Each structure stands twice: as C-alpha cells, then as structure tokens.
Amino acid sequence: MSSRTVIPCDHDLRPGTTVCLRCQHAARAAKRARQRELIARGGAVMIVLGITVSVGVAGVNAWQARVGTSSGEKVALAPAVGPDSTYGTQPSDTVAPASLTSPSPSAGAPEAGAGTEAGRKTSIAPAIPSGRTALRDSMVADRTGDTVRVDFDLTLSRTRRADKFEWIMRTTLPQVFGGLADSALRALPVGSVTRAGDLVATLPAQGIRIPLTDGRAISVWPETRPGRDGPIVVAYRAVAYR
C-alpha cells in the first residue's frame, strides 16, 4: 500500500493541527483556475472548428450550385434527334429570315382546338394523341384538338433567354409534330428566335412562324407567368397549318 504524498506547508500550524486550511484553499483555487483554462481552450477549439465547417459547407454549396446550373442548361437544351443533329451546335449570330415572323401580329395564341387560322388555313393534326403526353426532361405536352401546349415550368427549364427557349422548342417540337417539325427546324438557322423579337415582351402576343414545305407553317406562342424578377417563360402553344 502506497503512502500519501505530504505537501510541505510553510504556514505556522497550531499545536495538534495536522491539516492546513490555507493550503487547502490554495489547492482548490489552483484547481478551479486549471478548469477555467481548459474550458476556455475547449471553447476556442469549438469556435475554430465551427468556422471551418461553415466555410467548407458554403464552398461545397457554391460548387454544387454552379455544377447544377451548368448541367441543367445541358439537359434543357439536349438535342431531340440524335448526336448528328445541327441542334447541338452553339447559337450563332445569324439573322433570322423574313419568314420567321408572326402569322398575325395581333392574333396571339389560338384557342385550344382551333381548326383554322383567320378562316383561311386548315390545321395539321399533331403526332401525339389527345390529352397529356410526357416528353423528355420531365416536360409535358397537352393536346386539345389540333393545338398543343408544351409545359416546361421546371427549375432548370423556365427562362427569360431567347436562345434557351429556342433550344427547348427545337428539342420538343419534333416530339409533338414529328418529322415535318424536325425538317423545318433543321433548315432554320440557329439563333433565329433571338432575332424574331423580345421573348417576354413581344413574342407571347406576336408569335413565331416556322415555315414548312409547300407553304405550310408551325406557329408558336411563348407563354409567361409572374416570376420573382418579372415575367418568365414557362410554356408555349403551337399549331401547324396547311
């Protein structure tokens, strides 16, 4: 059995006193000081770790946001007809031909199921069945009669950019109207929608006319809804005419 270490005491003890109260008080004070020092060091370490973790999380979130935005642009603008399609090229500064204009500046989007345009032209039936049809990239098409509304009100698809809307239109129109739309869009210079008018302010009422063979055309009207920073395009309505 080990003997206890006796701490030497410099205080004058009274006869018969074996424990020095002054030494006990000093020992307790020193112990409390050491505890406070350990708590302070631990708190400092926790603060440094918290700051490091916060900076790391913010950096990761910023990187994920940039990567998500970049990948979202690619998904929304993916080609619809294969890797050799001209849709995969970057937008050019080619000025749109005169044919890419509104079928009627004051007509606006047609009523669902409209069979004629200005009482002269007969509509062409879309390639998809009536009702709702799922398209690529979680977009949907609703056909009512001969009118099709393509909805892309998705986080990475809704847009105010004319070039992005053009890519979406090029991706989805061939799915809706088949080969005739595919051929027409291949012949249309990339960037034509950008030159046709303001996507948010003008084209929803003016519309876009995509010429087909033999004088036929597909008319497209962008649709907007209020967004955080103003109107934003979330869909388009399309009708093909003979």
Secondary structure, 3 states (H helix, E strand, C coil): CCCCCCCCCCCCCCCCCCCCHHHHHHHHHHHHHHHHHHHHHHHHHHHHHHHHHHHHHHHHHHHHHHHHHHHHHHHHCCCCCCCCCHHHCCCCCCCCCCCCCCCCCCCCCCCCCCCEECCCEEEECCCCCCEEEECHHHCEEEEECCEEEEECCCCCCCECCHHHHHHHHHHHHHHHHCHHHHHHHHHCCCCHHHHHCCCCCCHHHHCEEEECHHHCEEEEEEEEEEECCEEEEEEEEEEEEC
